């Protein structure tokens, strides 16, 4: 059994290395969209999440819906019923591609990558458009006037997390330099702290799933902002609350759920002044402090609601391939080349009296001589 699991883990490591190298090569050549991907680095088993992925062998769900069979590991009992997956497998509308076993803090999870034949769906109000302005005071403010409160699960659990953290610090932990192994009390305290963090993550994920599922099933067009979340996390006063809200996860779920339910997602430009623009007269303020929660112009209304109105208004005039202020951005852009690409050139082929640097497209950019001013 141990030898079989070791063989499977080696195959999983080689597969991950191959996918990492391919992503790095595609990102460097400009074939991969999104942020640039670096060269694969060594991943320590002490800091990483223990996981193993099976792509070949026997992978099936038992008829009782409470057990699964995996290669090398055999028959495993599930804590939850797998009836939804088993129903699709029995109907022939799904096919299991791979199975991943992962340890999340104190629990083991098995997840299946499945090819599913989904039926075409239509939102309840296919012609409706809703603008979604996310924030910290309210998780989401809709152009319909609805305000979704921010539960702030991390703030609610801070007191217990501090208690468990102090308890863990008083236990005898591991020390690799001295060869000291952790005590059993330290392991139990670490497990308690891990379960507390897992509960916060599960509550946040559940709330986001409920919100995004409801929006994609009801509205045909959803407009969101392209927020620079990484830059917002650099603000030490707001970083914890921004991370607790899960802005990036909200947009990620909306992206694939709109495709499932037959809608469309429009991502507003990052520099579109949705908060500074008056939804009534269209005037744009030059400055708007973050402390100003009420927008005052020709009308007086909540700042976030005004931004949601501005996001929903021009959606009918632009599509995701347009070039207007609400055009989709970032989803289909190729990664820029990180450095200049050298192009081989035979001696004597350059134009006479011209020197330059090679551009990423393979051309030559002439160097301009400094401008001289006669006195």
C-alpha positions as CSV (number, residue, x, y, z in Angstrom):
1,X,0.0,0.0,0.0
2,X,2.8,2.4,0.9
3,X,4.7,1.6,-2.2
4,X,1.6,2.2,-4.3
5,X,0.9,5.5,-2.8
6,X,4.5,6.5,-3.2
7,X,4.4,5.6,-6.9
8,X,1.2,7.7,-7.3
9,X,2.7,10.6,-5.5
10,X,5.7,10.5,-7.8
11,X,3.5,10.5,-10.9
12,X,1.5,13.4,-9.4
13,X,4.7,15.4,-8.8
14,X,6.0,14.8,-12.3
15,X,2.6,15.8,-13.8
16,X,2.6,19.0,-11.7
17,X,6.1,19.8,-12.8
18,X,5.1,19.3,-16.5
19,X,2.1,21.6,-16.1
20,X,4.2,24.2,-14.3
21,X,6.9,24.2,-17.0
22,X,4.2,24.5,-19.7
23,X,2.6,27.4,-17.9
24,X,5.9,29.2,-17.5
25,X,6.8,28.7,-21.2
26,X,3.4,29.8,-22.4
27,X,3.5,32.9,-20.2
28,X,7.0,33.8,-21.4
29,X,6.1,33.5,-25.1
30,X,2.8,35.4,-24.7
31,X,0.5,32.4,-25.3
32,X,-0.9,32.5,-21.7
33,X,-3.3,35.2,-20.6
34,X,-3.2,36.9,-17.2
35,X,-0.4,37.5,-14.9
36,X,3.1,36.3,-15.7
37,X,4.1,32.9,-14.4
38,X,7.6,32.2,-13.0
39,X,9.8,29.2,-13.3
40,X,8.6,26.3,-11.1
41,X,10.3,26.2,-7.7
42,X,10.8,23.5,-5.1
43,X,7.7,23.0,-2.9
44,X,8.5,21.8,0.7
45,X,6.2,19.1,2.1
46,X,6.3,20.9,5.4
47,X,4.7,24.1,4.2
48,X,2.6,22.9,1.3
49,X,-0.8,21.3,1.5
50,X,-0.6,17.4,1.3
51,X,-2.4,16.3,-1.8
52,X,-2.2,13.6,-4.5
53,X,-4.0,13.4,-7.8
54,X,-5.1,10.2,-9.6
55,X,-5.7,10.3,-13.4
56,X,-5.6,6.6,-14.2
57,X,-6.8,3.4,-12.5
58,X,-10.1,2.6,-10.9
59,X,-12.1,5.7,-9.8
60,X,-15.7,5.1,-9.0
61,X,-18.5,5.8,-6.6
62,X,-20.0,2.9,-4.8
63,X,-23.8,2.2,-5.2
64,X,-24.5,3.1,-1.5
65,X,-23.3,6.6,-2.3
66,X,-21.2,6.6,0.9
67,X,-18.0,5.1,-0.4
68,X,-15.6,5.8,-3.2
69,X,-12.9,3.6,-4.7
70,X,-9.5,5.2,-5.6
71,X,-6.3,3.7,-7.1
72,X,-3.8,2.4,-4.5
73,X,-6.0,3.6,-1.6
74,X,-8.9,1.3,-2.2
75,X,-12.4,1.8,-0.7
76,X,-12.8,4.9,1.4
77,X,-15.8,6.0,3.4
78,X,-17.2,9.5,2.9
79,X,-18.6,11.8,5.5
80,X,-21.1,13.3,3.0
81,X,-23.3,11.5,0.5
82,X,-22.1,11.5,-3.2
83,X,-25.6,11.0,-4.6
84,X,-25.5,14.1,-6.9
85,X,-22.3,12.9,-8.6
86,X,-23.5,9.3,-8.7
87,X,-26.9,10.3,-10.3
88,X,-25.0,12.0,-13.1
89,X,-22.7,9.1,-13.6
90,X,-25.6,6.7,-13.8
91,X,-27.4,8.9,-16.3
92,X,-24.3,9.1,-18.5
93,X,-24.2,12.9,-18.3
94,X,-20.9,13.0,-16.5
95,X,-17.5,11.4,-16.8
96,X,-14.8,11.4,-14.1
97,X,-11.5,12.6,-15.4
98,X,-9.4,12.7,-12.2
99,X,-9.6,12.5,-8.4
100,X,-7.6,14.6,-6.0
101,X,-7.1,13.7,-2.3
102,X,-6.1,16.7,-0.2
103,X,-5.7,17.4,3.5
104,X,-7.3,20.7,4.5
105,X,-6.1,21.5,8.0
106,X,-7.6,18.6,10.1
107,X,-9.8,16.9,7.4
108,X,-9.2,14.9,4.3
109,X,-11.1,15.8,1.2
110,X,-11.5,14.0,-2.2
111,X,-12.5,16.1,-5.2
112,X,-13.4,14.9,-8.6
113,X,-12.7,16.6,-11.9
114,X,-15.8,15.7,-14.0
115,X,-16.9,16.4,-17.6
116,X,-20.5,17.3,-17.4
117,X,-23.1,17.8,-20.1
118,X,-25.0,20.8,-18.8
119,X,-28.5,21.7,-20.1
120,X,-28.9,25.2,-21.5
121,X,-30.4,27.6,-19.0
122,X,-31.9,31.0,-19.2
123,X,-31.9,33.5,-16.3
124,X,-35.3,34.4,-14.7
125,X,-35.1,37.9,-16.1
126,X,-32.9,37.4,-19.2
127,X,-33.1,41.1,-20.3
128,X,-32.3,42.6,-16.9
129,X,-29.0,44.3,-16.1
130,X,-27.6,44.7,-12.6
131,X,-24.6,46.6,-11.5
132,X,-22.7,45.2,-8.5
133,X,-20.5,47.5,-6.5
134,X,-18.5,45.6,-3.8
135,X,-17.2,47.1,-0.7
136,X,-16.4,46.6,3.0
137,X,-19.3,48.3,4.7
138,X,-21.7,46.3,2.4
139,X,-20.3,43.2,0.6
140,X,-22.3,44.2,-2.5
141,X,-24.7,47.0,-3.4
142,X,-26.9,46.2,-6.4
143,X,-28.3,48.7,-8.8
144,X,-31.8,47.4,-7.9
145,X,-31.3,49.1,-4.5
146,X,-30.5,45.9,-2.6
147,X,-27.7,46.0,-0.1
148,X,-26.0,42.8,0.9
149,X,-24.5,43.1,4.3
150,X,-20.9,42.1,4.9
151,X,-20.9,39.3,7.5
152,X,-17.2,39.8,8.5
153,X,-16.6,36.3,9.6
154,X,-13.0,36.9,10.4
155,X,-13.7,39.8,12.8
156,X,-16.3,37.7,14.6
157,X,-13.8,34.9,15.1
158,X,-10.9,37.1,16.2
159,X,-11.4,36.7,19.9
160,X,-11.4,32.9,19.7
161,X,-8.4,32.9,17.2
162,X,-6.4,35.0,19.6
163,X,-7.1,32.6,22.5
164,X,-6.2,29.6,20.5
165,X,-3.0,31.3,19.2
166,X,-1.8,32.1,22.7
167,X,-2.6,28.6,23.8
168,X,-0.5,27.2,20.9
169,X,2.4,29.5,21.7
170,X,2.6,28.1,25.3
171,X,3.0,24.5,24.0
172,X,6.3,22.8,23.1
173,X,6.5,23.1,19.3
174,X,8.9,21.6,16.8
175,X,12.5,22.9,16.5
176,X,14.4,21.6,13.5
177,X,17.7,23.1,14.6
178,X,17.6,21.4,18.0
179,X,16.0,18.2,16.7
180,X,13.0,18.8,19.0
181,X,9.7,17.1,18.1
182,X,6.4,18.8,18.9
183,X,4.5,17.6,21.9
184,X,1.0,16.0,21.7
185,X,-0.5,19.0,23.4
186,X,1.0,21.3,20.7
187,X,-0.5,19.1,18.0
188,X,-3.9,19.2,19.6
189,X,-3.7,23.0,20.0
190,X,-2.7,23.4,16.4
191,X,-5.6,21.2,15.3
192,X,-8.0,23.4,17.3
193,X,-6.6,26.6,15.7
194,X,-6.8,25.0,12.2
195,X,-10.4,24.1,12.7
196,X,-11.2,27.6,13.8
197,X,-9.6,29.1,10.6
198,X,-11.4,26.4,8.5
199,X,-14.7,27.4,9.9
200,X,-14.2,31.1,8.9
201,X,-13.1,30.1,5.4
202,X,-16.1,27.8,5.0
203,X,-18.6,30.4,6.2
204,X,-17.1,33.0,3.8
205,X,-17.2,30.6,0.8
206,X,-20.8,29.5,1.6
207,X,-22.0,33.2,1.7
208,X,-20.3,34.0,-1.6
209,X,-21.7,30.9,-3.3
210,X,-25.2,31.8,-2.2
211,X,-24.9,35.4,-3.5
212,X,-23.3,34.6,-6.8
213,X,-25.8,31.7,-7.6
214,X,-28.8,34.0,-6.9
215,X,-27.4,36.8,-9.1
216,X,-26.6,34.6,-12.1
217,X,-29.9,32.8,-12.0
218,X,-32.0,35.9,-11.8
219,X,-30.2,38.5,-14.1
220,X,-29.1,38.2,-17.7
221,X,-26.3,40.8,-17.5
222,X,-24.0,41.5,-14.5
223,X,-21.6,44.3,-14.5
224,X,-18.7,44.4,-11.9
225,X,-15.6,46.5,-11.5
226,X,-12.0,45.4,-12.2
227,X,-10.6,46.0,-8.8
228,X,-6.8,46.0,-8.0
229,X,-7.2,43.7,-5.0
230,X,-3.4,43.2,-4.7
231,X,-2.9,46.9,-4.3
232,X,-5.8,47.2,-1.8
233,X,-4.1,44.6,0.3
234,X,-1.1,46.8,0.7
235,X,-3.1,49.2,2.8
236,X,-2.4,48.1,6.3
237,X,-5.6,49.6,7.6
238,X,-7.9,47.8,5.2
239,X,-6.0,44.7,4.3
240,X,-7.6,42.3,6.8
241,X,-11.2,43.4,5.9
242,X,-10.5,43.3,2.2
243,X,-9.1,39.8,2.4
244,X,-12.1,38.8,4.6
245,X,-14.6,40.1,2.0
246,X,-13.2,38.0,-0.8
247,X,-13.6,40.4,-3.8
248,X,-11.5,38.2,-6.2
249,X,-13.5,35.1,-5.3
250,X,-16.8,36.9,-5.9
251,X,-15.7,37.9,-9.4
252,X,-14.3,34.4,-10.1
253,X,-17.6,32.7,-9.2
254,X,-19.6,35.2,-11.2
255,X,-17.4,34.5,-14.3
256,X,-18.2,30.8,-14.6
257,X,-21.7,30.8,-13.1
258,X,-22.9,33.3,-15.8
259,X,-21.8,30.8,-18.4
260,X,-23.6,28.0,-16.7
261,X,-26.9,30.0,-16.4
262,X,-26.8,31.5,-19.9
263,X,-26.0,35.1,-18.8
264,X,-23.0,37.4,-19.4
265,X,-20.5,39.1,-17.2
266,X,-19.2,42.6,-18.1
267,X,-16.0,43.8,-16.3
268,X,-15.8,47.6,-16.1
269,X,-12.5,49.2,-16.8
270,X,-10.3,49.7,-13.8
271,X,-10.1,53.4,-14.3
272,X,-13.9,53.9,-14.9
273,X,-15.0,56.6,-12.4
274,X,-18.1,54.8,-11.2
275,X,-18.0,56.4,-7.7
276,X,-17.1,59.9,-8.8
277,X,-19.7,60.1,-11.6
278,X,-23.2,61.4,-10.8
279,X,-25.8,58.9,-12.0
280,X,-28.3,61.7,-12.6
281,X,-26.5,64.4,-14.6
282,X,-23.2,62.6,-15.5
283,X,-20.9,65.1,-13.9
284,X,-17.6,63.7,-12.7
285,X,-16.0,64.9,-9.5
286,X,-12.2,65.4,-9.5
287,X,-11.8,64.2,-5.9
288,X,-14.0,62.0,-3.7
289,X,-12.6,61.0,-0.3
290,X,-13.1,57.5,1.0
291,X,-14.8,58.9,4.1
292,X,-17.6,60.6,2.0
293,X,-20.2,57.9,2.1
294,X,-23.0,60.1,0.6
295,X,-22.8,61.4,-2.9
296,X,-24.1,64.9,-3.3
297,X,-24.6,66.5,-6.7
298,X,-28.0,67.1,-8.4
299,X,-29.2,64.3,-6.2
300,X,-28.3,62.9,-2.8
301,X,-27.8,59.2,-2.4
302,X,-25.5,56.5,-1.0
303,X,-22.1,56.5,-2.6
304,X,-22.1,52.7,-3.3
305,X,-25.6,52.8,-4.7
306,X,-24.6,55.6,-7.1
307,X,-21.6,53.5,-8.3
308,X,-23.9,50.6,-8.9
309,X,-26.2,52.8,-11.0
310,X,-23.3,53.9,-13.1
311,X,-22.1,50.4,-13.7
312,X,-25.5,49.2,-14.9
313,X,-26.4,52.3,-17.0
314,X,-24.0,51.9,-20.0
315,X,-24.0,48.1,-20.1
316,X,-26.5,48.1,-23.0
317,X,-24.2,50.2,-25.2
318,X,-21.1,48.1,-24.8
319,X,-20.3,44.4,-25.0
320,X,-17.4,42.5,-23.7
321,X,-15.4,43.0,-26.9
322,X,-16.0,46.8,-27.1
323,X,-13.6,49.6,-26.3
324,X,-15.8,51.8,-24.2
325,X,-15.5,52.6,-20.5
326,X,-17.1,49.3,-19.5
327,X,-15.2,47.0,-21.9
328,X,-14.0,43.7,-20.6
329,X,-10.4,43.9,-19.6
330,X,-7.8,41.4,-18.5
331,X,-9.6,38.2,-19.4
332,X,-8.4,37.9,-23.0
333,X,-5.2,39.9,-22.9
334,X,-1.9,38.1,-23.5
335,X,0.9,38.4,-21.0
336,X,3.5,40.9,-22.1
337,X,7.0,39.8,-22.8
338,X,9.1,40.3,-19.7
339,X,12.3,41.3,-21.6
340,X,13.6,42.1,-25.1
341,X,13.9,39.2,-27.4
342,X,17.2,38.8,-29.2
343,X,16.9,38.2,-33.0
344,X,19.8,36.7,-34.9
345,X,21.0,39.0,-37.7
346,X,23.9,38.6,-40.1
347,X,26.6,41.2,-40.0
348,X,26.2,44.1,-42.5
349,X,22.4,43.7,-42.9
350,X,21.5,46.8,-40.8
351,X,20.8,50.1,-42.6
352,X,23.8,52.3,-42.9
353,X,24.1,54.8,-40.1
354,X,21.4,53.3,-37.9
355,X,21.8,51.4,-34.6
356,X,19.1,50.4,-32.3
357,X,17.7,47.8,-29.9
358,X,15.6,44.8,-30.9
359,X,11.9,45.1,-29.9
360,X,9.8,42.2,-28.7
361,X,8.1,41.9,-32.1
362,X,11.5,41.3,-33.8
363,X,11.9,44.8,-35.4
364,X,14.5,47.4,-34.7
365,X,13.8,50.5,-32.6
366,X,16.2,53.3,-33.7
367,X,18.0,55.2,-31.0
368,X,17.4,58.9,-31.0
369,X,20.4,61.1,-30.5
370,X,20.1,63.7,-27.7
371,X,18.7,67.0,-28.8
372,X,21.3,69.7,-28.7
373,X,20.5,73.3,-28.0
374,X,22.9,75.9,-29.3
375,X,23.7,78.9,-27.1
